[in-house]
């Protein structure tokens, strides 16, 4: 399952750090962050609950970029 989330991030480097953090999160198959459109596309592994996984993604992203926001 693939979902698109609106994000708020201040710079392209921060967006790259968020993308890496999201990709390493358990339950995430793939993740892409587009700084220009302020969107994150997350593909979840089969059988994963997107809401639960996205809570972990948000925590991981906050570690690398404390000011980031993801509209869940």
N, C-alpha and C positions, 0 to 999 in steps of 0.2 A: 504494500500500500504506500502511495506517495501523497504527501501533503505539503502545502505551501503556507508559510507563516510570515507575517509582516514583522520586521525587526527594526530596531533603531540602533545604529552603530555609527561612530564618529569618523572613522578613517578606514581606508582599504586594508591596511595592515591588520587592524583589529578584526575586520571581517574575515581575513584569512585565518587568524587565530581562533575565531569562533567556529569556522568551518572545520578546522582540524580537531577541535574539542568535540564537536558534534559527531564527527566520523568515528571517534574513539569510544563513544558512549555505547554501552551495552544495549542491544535491541535495534541499533541503527545499521541499515545495510549500506546507505550512501547519504551524503549531505553536501549541498552546494549553497554557498552564501554569495549573493550578488549585492555588492556595496552600492552600485548605481541605482538599482531598483528597490533597495532596502528589503529584500526578500530572502528567506531561507527555504530551500526545498529539501525535505527529508524523506527518504525512502526507508520504511521500516521492515525489519525481518518478519517473516511469516509467523503468525501467532502472537505478535507483540501488541500490547495496548498502547496506541499512540499517546494518549494523555499522560500515562505513567512514564513512558520513555521521554517525553518532552520535558517533564519535570527534571529528569536527570540531565537532559541536554542543557536546560537553562542553568542548572547548578554548575555544570562544567564550563559553560560560556562565561558565567559570572566570575569564575576563578581566573580566567585569562583576560577578561574585559569587564570590570565591575560596573561600568556605566551602561552596558548593553541591555536592551529590552527585547523580549520576544512575546508577541501577542498570541497567547495560547487559546 
